[in-house]
């Protein structure tokens, strides 16, 4: 529920910095500013122009800081309400004192995403633009940044409005048939209605099917490095990262938990996960690590399966091979600096279907070939690059599009069966509402909670 009170929060991250920004929004924002901040000169503040002044705690007369203030009057502001921004010095204690002062004067600490939520409710942005703001903040690669900017400029929202408009037009023809069946007006045939529905459904299906590539651009490609203990998984992670991120020892079972870090591969991010060695173990802590390894393997987009080429393959290797059926990725035959024992043919015999690459983590042999294979694997995932068709990247969008596809399939079938227009119109209208959920043209409190709960405080 939208409560018309005044909220306050830092708009910059926690911690010390040169400058911090504190933002207020709501009906009392101007009053609170006047009560806590005084311009150095007696001048009339001009909207959207920074003015220097002092922040003073009037209760005890203490000057807290010298800061710049800027006012953004409603409705042309971030939230559609009166918005104030204070640019003060960036000490964490100072920021807390200023926010606390604003709260004593009547403001409330903002919830995560509450500024953006108010912007949506006041018509300043739609839900796809709100999500794009969060994606811009979280972007970890050039591809993710480009995709977020594309969505922020309204490309996805415009596509949804177009598709929804086409469905509303189809429904209008059906409503005309219902209301004016006795009049001498041109009414599209059922086959024409079915064809129109199918055209919209095809466009919806293209967007729905773009989720996989859109998600890997936004979140990064999850790459699980798996294998039995002491095959060199942690060494491979360190080589790819270019730093000693994971502890490497000759003692099997050193890694007890999933270690995660990110590298860039062209315009995309790879989320590398070094996992605990998978084997039978009676050690309770190691078993918990192995369970997490298996979970990482299940959720991974790509798998780097590491095998020790200097040893005969054993039952642990065979057990790992069972997890790799039809999984995209690469098998590394590590320790090629030692006499070769396990051959590619041996891996094929235990069911490994992935491309294979000889590798030596000790001598750093095969690193460039590995990176080239990772780039090819990215292409096989259909990772979206700048200039390609728009892709959705959120499960909320995919669910709404899936619902629309079901309803449009039902509407088309009803039209082909020459069902009454009322029956067809119900499914067409529900499909339009499903598309409206994506931009917020149709929304509920639960939808808004799902969108904004991941935002940071102050955004």
Secondary structure as the mmCIF struct_conf table of DSSP 4:
data_model
#
loop_
_struct_conf.conf_type_id
_struct_conf.id
_struct_conf.beg_label_comp_id
_struct_conf.beg_label_asym_id
_struct_conf.beg_label_seq_id
_struct_conf.end_label_comp_id
_struct_conf.end_label_asym_id
_struct_conf.end_label_seq_id
STRN STRN1 UNK A 7 UNK A 10
BEND BEND1 UNK A 11 UNK A 12
BEND BEND2 UNK A 14 UNK A 15
STRN STRN2 UNK A 17 UNK A 25
BEND BEND3 UNK A 26 UNK A 26
TURN_TY1_P TURN_TY1_P1 UNK A 27 UNK A 28
HELX_RH_AL_P HELX_RH_AL_P1 UNK A 29 UNK A 36
STRN STRN3 UNK A 37 UNK A 39
BEND BEND4 UNK A 40 UNK A 41
TURN_TY1_P TURN_TY1_P2 UNK A 47 UNK A 48
STRN STRN4 UNK A 51 UNK A 57
TURN_TY1_P TURN_TY1_P3 UNK A 58 UNK A 61
STRN STRN5 UNK A 62 UNK A 72
BEND BEND5 UNK A 74 UNK A 81
STRN STRN6 UNK A 83 UNK A 90
HELX_RH_AL_P HELX_RH_AL_P2 UNK A 92 UNK A 104
TURN_TY1_P TURN_TY1_P4 UNK A 105 UNK A 106
STRN STRN7 UNK A 108 UNK A 109
HELX_LH_PP_P HELX_LH_PP_P1 UNK A 110 UNK A 111
TURN_TY1_P TURN_TY1_P5 UNK A 112 UNK A 113
HELX_RH_AL_P HELX_RH_AL_P3 UNK A 114 UNK A 121
TURN_TY1_P TURN_TY1_P6 UNK A 122 UNK A 123
BEND BEND6 UNK A 124 UNK A 125
HELX_RH_AL_P HELX_RH_AL_P4 UNK A 127 UNK A 138
BEND BEND7 UNK A 141 UNK A 141
HELX_RH_AL_P HELX_RH_AL_P5 UNK A 142 UNK A 152
TURN_TY1_P TURN_TY1_P7 UNK A 153 UNK A 154
HELX_RH_AL_P HELX_RH_AL_P6 UNK A 155 UNK A 179
TURN_TY1_P TURN_TY1_P8 UNK A 181 UNK A 182
BEND BEND8 UNK A 183 UNK A 183
HELX_RH_AL_P HELX_RH_AL_P7 UNK A 190 UNK A 209
TURN_TY1_P TURN_TY1_P9 UNK A 210 UNK A 210
HELX_RH_AL_P HELX_RH_AL_P8 UNK A 211 UNK A 219
STRN STRN8 UNK A 221 UNK A 226
BEND BEND9 UNK A 228 UNK A 228
TURN_TY1_P TURN_TY1_P10 UNK A 229 UNK A 230
BEND BEND10 UNK A 231 UNK A 232
HELX_RH_AL_P HELX_RH_AL_P9 UNK A 233 UNK A 241
TURN_TY1_P TURN_TY1_P11 UNK A 242 UNK A 242
BEND BEND11 UNK A 243 UNK A 243
BEND BEND12 UNK A 246 UNK A 246
BEND BEND13 UNK A 250 UNK A 251
TURN_TY1_P TURN_TY1_P12 UNK A 252 UNK A 253
BEND BEND14 UNK A 257 UNK A 257
STRN STRN9 UNK A 259 UNK A 265
TURN_TY1_P TURN_TY1_P13 UNK A 266 UNK A 267
STRN STRN10 UNK A 268 UNK A 274
HELX_LH_PP_P HELX_LH_PP_P2 UNK A 276 UNK A 278
BEND BEND15 UNK A 279 UNK A 279
HELX_RH_AL_P HELX_RH_AL_P10 UNK A 284 UNK A 299
BEND BEND16 UNK A 301 UNK A 301
STRN STRN11 UNK A 302 UNK A 308
TURN_TY1_P TURN_TY1_P14 UNK A 309 UNK A 310
BEND BEND17 UNK A 311 UNK A 311
HELX_RH_AL_P HELX_RH_AL_P11 UNK A 315 UNK A 322
TURN_TY1_P TURN_TY1_P15 UNK A 323 UNK A 326
STRN STRN12 UNK A 329 UNK A 334
TURN_TY1_P TURN_TY1_P16 UNK A 336 UNK A 337
BEND BEND18 UNK A 338 UNK A 338
HELX_LH_PP_P HELX_LH_PP_P3 UNK A 339 UNK A 340
BEND BEND19 UNK A 342 UNK A 342
HELX_RH_AL_P HELX_RH_AL_P12 UNK A 344 UNK A 349
TURN_TY1_P TURN_TY1_P17 UNK A 350 UNK A 351
BEND BEND20 UNK A 354 UNK A 354
STRN STRN13 UNK A 355 UNK A 358
STRN STRN14 UNK A 360 UNK A 360
TURN_TY1_P TURN_TY1_P18 UNK A 361 UNK A 364
STRN STRN15 UNK A 365 UNK A 365
TURN_TY1_P TURN_TY1_P19 UNK A 366 UNK A 366
HELX_RH_AL_P HELX_RH_AL_P13 UNK A 367 UNK A 380
TURN_TY1_P TURN_TY1_P20 UNK A 381 UNK A 382
TURN_TY1_P TURN_TY1_P21 UNK A 386 UNK A 387
BEND BEND21 UNK A 388 UNK A 388
HELX_RH_AL_P HELX_RH_AL_P14 UNK A 395 UNK A 416
TURN_TY1_P TURN_TY1_P22 UNK A 417 UNK A 418
HELX_RH_AL_P HELX_RH_AL_P15 UNK A 421 UNK A 439
TURN_TY1_P TURN_TY1_P23 UNK A 440 UNK A 440
BEND BEND22 UNK A 441 UNK A 442
HELX_RH_AL_P HELX_RH_AL_P16 UNK A 445 UNK A 452
TURN_TY1_P TURN_TY1_P24 UNK A 453 UNK A 454
BEND BEND23 UNK A 455 UNK A 455
HELX_LH_PP_P HELX_LH_PP_P4 UNK A 456 UNK A 456
TURN_TY1_P TURN_TY1_P25 UNK A 457 UNK A 458
#
